[in-house]
Amino acid sequence: HNRVFRPDVSVAALPQDKKASLRDFDQGGSQSVCLLQLAPDAELTKRYHARHDMTMFVVSGSAIVMVEETRYFVTPGSAVLIPRLTAYSVMPHKTDEEFRALLVYSPPFRGADTVLEK
């Protein structure tokens, strides 16, 4: 099945007691799409995926995305390709806006292969 998703207008803000959210949106045979939401004071700590390639498409807000040791400043319209086994983290840039990005995983993501780094 196909769905049209407008994360810039159709997603509610995070509740104040929640700092981050990763929600499934849709899944096909070879990929899945999730929505990442981070509160202004939240951070997605360093991690990698053992079996999934991921492409991050920034929808709203700005952030610093670390891919291995390289920093990227991302804004709406930016895309970041993060191959499997590649460490990354996400730190929102502004303290007054939520960060949102669509994450496209291939093969479909089920969460079991996320490895957090220290």
N, C-alpha and C positions, 0 to 999 in steps of 0.2 A: 504494500500500500504506500501511497505517496501523500505527504502532507506539506503544506506551505507554512513556514514558521517565520515570524518577524520578531526576533528577540529584542530589537530596538524599541518596539512599541507594545508587545504583548506579554511581557514578563513582569510580574510584580517585583518590587524591591524586596531585598532580604529583610526578614524580621530583625529588629534591633538585637535580639539575643543570639542571632546566628551570624557567623563571620564568613562562611563559605558554603557554596552549594555546587554540586555537580549532578545535573539531572539528565537522564536519558531523554532524547527527543525522538529519534527514529533509528531503525536498524534495517539493513538489507543483507544480502548474502555475503557481501565482501567488505562492508564498512558500517560504522554506526556514527551518529551525530549526537553530541551531548552539549549542554549549555553549562559553562563555568561562570559562576557569579562570585565575586570577592568584595567584601565590605572594604571601605577605604583604609581601614587599619589592619586588614588581614593580609596573609601571605601564604602562597602555596609553596611549601618548603621543598628543598631539593629532592628530586625523585627521578626514576626512569621506569620505562615499561620494557619488560623482558621480551614480549612477543608482539608488540603493537607499534606501528608507525603512527604518528599523530601530526595533524596539521591544525594550527590554531589560527582562527580568523577573528580579529578583534572587532567587536560590535560597538562597544561604548567604553568610555574611560580611557585612561592611559596607564602604562605599566613599564617596568623594566623586566624583561624576560632574559634570564641567564640560560644560555645553552652551552653546556660544558663550562668554559671559562670566558665566553664572549657575552657581553651585555648588549641587548637590543632595546631601544626605546620604541615602544609600539603605541599606536593610536588607532582609532577606527579606520578600517580598511587595510590595516597591516595583516600580513600572513606570515607565520613562522612554521617551517617544517622541522619536526623533531623525530628523527629516525629511532627505531627501537634501540635499546641499550645506550641511549644518549641522555645524560643527566640534564635536568632543567628545573628552574624555579620561576615563580611569578611574584613580583612585588608591585602592587598598585603605586602609581606615581603621585597622585593628588590625594589630599586628606579629606576632600569633601565630595568625592564622587565614587560610585560603585564601578567596578571593572567587570565587563561581560565579554566573553569570547565563545564562539562555537568551536568545539573540538571534534575533528573528524578522525576517527580511528580506523585503521585497517590492519588486520581483520577486525570484525566487530568486537567492541570492548565490553568486558564483563567485570572488570575491576580486580581480578585475582592476580594479575601480574605486575601491579604497581609495587616498586621497591623504593622505600624511603631511604635517603642517605643522611649521614650525620655531618 
